[in-house]
Amino acid sequence: MAKRVLAVAGREGVAPALQVQIELWGDSLEFSLAASGNEALWEIRGSPYDLVLSPWQLPEMNGMEFAEVVQALSPATKVVLIGVPKVTPPMQSQAERLQILALLPEVTPQDIAAVISRALGIALPRPKPAPPPPPDEKPAATKPAPTRSKPEVAAQPASASQSPPPEPPPVTLTKAQTQAVRRALRDVIASVGPQVAFLASVSGEPLVIEGNPEDLPLSAVATQVAAGIVGLSDLARLLREEKFLGLNLFNGARYDIYVFTITEATSLFLIFDKQIVESKLGSVWLYTRRVVDDLSAALA
């Protein structure tokens, strides 16, 4: 099965050096193009890619911010940023933390092809055969093309048996906690524009609501995703993760719903009505992750 590569357009479209890769690699890689960073994030969320090639500067965010969201949505996806300004030690440290494969300046198609080869563990594509020489001329000697090496396939770990999840404890907020949550919800609505934002328990009970819920079935929505949220908490416990940020997404024809895990007992819900405002996955993530930290501290 061909490896999947996603090329992202920047402010001036898809870089020519990236467009060349589609013809260069042919059928040996499955290339897709995303018109923006936000479109790329929805693509990755729906169907993860092996490698993402992105310009350093995107209209919605910079490359580091983009890579952070990619890493959160699909940890196995490798990211290469192109057109990076001078790399400083803090930038390099941040890139290592985000597991960015490479920070590249403006480079040639051959340089990018070499990075793709290294990232995906496949040989560089064979050069096209030279055209036949004109009559009465000896053909130029050609070197044999390198053989294509097969990527190593890692053994899949055996799935561990899971015990039934414990019953979630009841959630009771103090007056101070309720005020802190209400302020955070109002900030989220003002900053990224959901129709409604609310905090709910993992049992599906809305605890604090801000915005305009109208006829939305908030309790039913929270209950439907409760099992997935409990599963994330169990996974964090299994991996001995004291702090984690779980994210569930629903992308519908009219509504986008984002669910962020705050504590083992509570989650933040953001519901966007596309008839009012389109949600931008990158912007929502980058702003809301800070709100999640504030809510986690307030509810600790």
C-alpha positions in Angstrom: 0.0 0.0 0.0 1.4 3.4 -1.0 2.5 5.8 1.7 0.2 8.8 2.1 1.7 12.3 1.8 -0.2 15.6 2.3 1.2 18.9 0.8 -0.2 22.1 2.3 -0.6 25.4 0.4 0.7 28.5 2.0 -0.2 32.2 1.3 1.1 31.9 -2.2 -0.3 28.5 -3.0 1.5 25.2 -3.1 5.3 25.7 -3.4 6.7 24.6 -6.8 9.2 22.3 -5.1 6.2 20.4 -3.6 4.3 20.3 -6.8 7.3 18.6 -8.5 7.1 15.8 -6.0 3.8 14.5 -7.3 5.3 13.8 -10.8 8.7 12.7 -9.4 7.3 10.0 -7.2 4.4 8.9 -9.4 2.4 6.0 -8.1 4.9 5.0 -5.4 3.3 7.6 -3.1 -0.3 8.8 -2.7 -0.2 12.6 -2.7 -3.0 14.9 -1.6 -3.2 18.7 -1.6 -4.8 20.9 1.1 -5.7 24.4 0.2 -5.0 25.7 3.7 -3.7 24.7 7.1 -7.2 24.4 8.5 -8.3 22.1 5.6 -5.1 20.0 6.1 -6.0 19.5 9.8 -9.5 18.3 9.0 -7.9 15.9 6.4 -5.5 14.5 9.0 -8.2 14.2 11.6 -10.4 12.2 9.2 -7.7 10.0 7.7 -4.2 10.2 9.1 -1.2 10.7 6.7 2.3 9.3 6.9 3.9 12.6 6.1 2.8 16.2 5.9 4.8 18.8 4.0 3.9 22.4 5.0 5.2 25.9 4.5 6.5 27.6 7.5 4.0 30.5 7.2 0.3 29.6 6.9 -2.5 32.2 6.7 -4.1 30.8 9.9 -1.0 30.1 12.0 2.8 29.5 11.8 4.4 26.2 11.2 5.1 25.3 14.8 1.5 25.9 15.8 0.4 23.8 12.8 2.8 21.0 13.8 1.5 21.1 17.4 -2.1 20.4 16.2 -1.0 17.7 13.8 0.9 16.0 16.6 -2.1 16.1 18.9 -4.5 14.8 16.2 -2.2 12.1 14.7 1.0 11.4 16.7 2.3 9.0 14.1 2.3 11.6 11.3 5.6 13.1 10.5 5.8 16.8 9.7 8.4 18.7 7.6 8.3 22.5 7.5 9.7 24.3 4.5 10.8 27.9 4.1 11.9 28.2 7.7 13.8 31.4 8.6 17.1 31.1 10.6 16.7 28.2 13.0 17.5 29.3 16.6 18.2 27.0 19.5 14.7 27.6 21.0 13.1 26.8 17.7 15.1 23.6 17.4 14.1 22.6 21.0 10.5 23.3 20.2 10.7 21.3 17.0 12.2 18.3 18.9 9.4 18.5 21.5 6.8 18.5 18.7 8.6 15.7 16.9 9.0 17.7 13.7 11.2 15.7 11.3 12.9 18.6 9.6 13.0 22.4 9.4 14.1 23.3 5.9 14.9 26.7 4.2 13.9 27.3 0.6 15.3 24.1 -1.0 15.3 22.3 -4.3 12.9 19.5 -5.3 15.8 17.1 -5.0 16.4 18.2 -1.3 12.7 17.6 -0.5 12.7 14.2 -2.3 15.7 13.2 -0.1 13.8 14.2 3.0 10.7 12.3 1.9 12.9 9.2 1.2 14.4 9.5 4.7 11.0 10.1 6.4 9.2 7.2 4.9 12.1 4.8 4.6 11.8 4.3 0.9 14.3 4.6 -1.9 14.5 7.7 -4.1 12.5 7.3 -7.3 14.4 5.9 -10.3 15.4 8.6 -12.8 13.5 8.5 -16.1 15.4 6.8 -18.9 17.3 9.1 -21.2 15.8 9.7 -24.6 17.4 7.6 -27.4 20.5 9.2 -29.0 20.4 10.5 -32.5 21.7 8.2 -35.3 25.5 7.7 -35.6 26.1 8.7 -31.9 27.0 6.3 -29.1 24.7 6.4 -26.2 26.1 7.8 -23.0 27.0 5.3 -20.3 24.4 5.2 -17.5 24.8 4.1 -13.9 22.4 1.4 -12.7 19.6 2.8 -10.6 19.6 2.0 -6.9 17.4 -0.9 -5.9 14.2 0.1 -4.0 14.4 -0.9 -0.4 11.4 -2.1 1.5 10.4 -0.2 4.7 10.7 -2.2 7.9 7.4 -3.2 9.4 7.3 -3.0 13.1 5.6 -5.8 15.1 2.3 -4.8 16.5 2.1 -5.1 20.3 -0.5 -7.5 21.6 -3.6 -5.7 22.9 -3.8 -5.6 26.7 -7.0 -6.8 28.3 -9.0 -4.0 29.8 -11.0 -4.0 32.9 -14.5 -2.4 33.0 -14.2 1.4 33.6 -15.1 2.5 37.1 -18.3 4.4 37.7 -17.6 8.2 37.3 -17.9 10.1 40.6 -20.6 12.8 41.0 -19.4 16.3 40.2 -20.2 19.2 42.5 -18.8 22.7 41.7 -18.1 25.3 44.3 -19.3 28.9 43.7 -15.8 30.0 42.9 -15.3 27.1 40.5 -18.6 27.9 38.8 -17.6 31.5 38.3 -14.2 30.5 36.9 -15.8 28.1 34.5 -18.4 30.7 33.4 -15.6 33.3 32.7 -13.7 30.7 30.6 -16.7 29.7 28.6 -17.5 33.4 27.8 -13.9 33.9 26.7 -14.0 30.9 24.4 -17.2 32.2 22.8 -15.8 35.6 22.3 -12.5 34.3 20.9 -13.5 31.4 18.5 -17.3 31.9 18.2 -19.1 28.7 19.1 -22.9 29.0 19.4 -22.7 27.3 22.8 -20.0 26.3 25.2 -20.6 24.1 28.2 -18.9 22.1 30.9 -20.4 18.6 31.4 -19.7 15.6 33.6 -18.6 12.3 32.0 -22.1 11.0 32.9 -23.5 13.5 30.4 -24.9 16.2 32.9 -24.3 19.8 31.7 -22.9 21.7 34.7 -22.3 25.2 33.4 -23.7 26.5 30.1 -22.9 29.7 28.2 -24.1 30.9 24.7 -27.3 30.2 22.9 -28.2 26.5 23.1 -31.7 27.1 21.6 -33.2 23.6 21.0 -29.9 21.7 21.0 -30.1 18.5 23.1 -27.0 19.2 25.2 -27.6 16.3 27.7 -28.0 13.8 24.8 -24.9 15.1 23.1 -22.8 14.9 26.3 -24.1 11.4 27.0 -23.3 10.1 23.5 -19.6 11.0 23.8 -19.3 10.0 27.5 -18.1 6.5 26.7 -15.2 7.8 24.5 -14.2 10.3 27.2 -14.1 7.6 29.9 -12.0 5.5 27.5 -9.5 8.3 27.1 -9.2 8.5 30.9 -8.7 4.7 31.1 -6.0 5.0 28.4 -4.2 7.8 30.3 -4.3 5.7 33.5 -2.9 2.7 31.7 0.0 4.7 30.3 0.5 6.4 33.7 -0.1 9.8 32.2 -0.9 12.3 35.0 -1.8 15.0 32.5 -3.3 14.6 29.0 -5.5 16.5 26.6 -8.1 14.3 25.0 -10.1 15.7 22.0 -13.2 14.3 20.3 -14.5 15.9 17.1 -17.7 15.7 15.2 -17.8 17.4 11.8 -21.3 17.5 10.4 -23.1 19.3 7.6 -24.4 21.9 9.9 -22.7 21.4 13.3 -19.0 21.0 14.4 -18.7 19.7 18.0 -15.4 19.8 19.9 -15.0 18.0 23.2 -11.9 18.6 25.4 -11.2 16.5 28.4 -10.6 18.8 31.5 -10.4 16.3 34.3 -11.4 12.6 34.6 -14.9 13.7 35.6 -15.5 16.8 33.4 -15.2 17.8 29.7 -15.6 21.1 27.8 -18.0 21.1 24.8 -18.0 23.6 22.0 -20.8 23.5 19.4 -20.4 25.5 16.2 -23.4 26.2 14.0 -22.0 26.5 10.5 -24.9 28.7 9.4 -23.6 31.3 11.8 -19.8 30.8 11.8 -17.4 28.2 10.4 -15.0 26.6 13.0 -11.3 26.6 12.2 -9.7 23.5 13.8 -6.3 25.1 14.2 -7.6 28.3 15.8 -10.0 26.4 18.1 -7.2 24.1 19.2 -4.6 26.7 19.8 -6.9 29.0 21.8 -8.8 26.3 23.7 -5.8 24.4 24.9 -4.9 27.4 27.1 -8.5 27.6 28.4 -8.3 23.9 29.2 -5.2 24.5 31.3 -7.0 27.2 33.2 -10.1 25.1 33.8 -8.0 22.1 34.9 -6.3 24.3 37.5 -9.7 25.8 38.6 -11.3 22.3 39.0 -8.3 20.6 40.6 
